Amino acid sequence: MVPLEVFGKDPYKTLISTILSARTRDETTLKVSRNLFKKAPNLKKLSKLTQQQIERLIYPVGFYDIFQR
């Protein structure tokens, strides 16, 4: 199952999982997205996470340090 099939009805989750999927396989994206959405099911909750918390949650996709390069 691909992330778009899972999160397709929620624009926030669709956008985030699509961004994360740019560098990984669907299975990895789905696992990471689900973990992230447990902590941040919406933008308001996501905005309350620290950068370090987000980095830890999305580390498996290898996308956490893209802006540090």
Long-range contacts (C-beta under 8 A, 24 or more apart in sequence): 1-26, 1-30, 2-26, 2-30, 3-29, 3-30, 3-33, 6-30, 6-33, 7-33, 7-37, 12-42, 12-43, 13-37, 16-46, 19-63, 20-58, 20-61, 20-63, 21-61, 22-63, 23-61, 23-62, 23-63, 24-60, 24-61, 24-62, 24-63, 28-60, 28-61, 29-61, 31-60, 32-57, 32-58, 32-60, 32-61
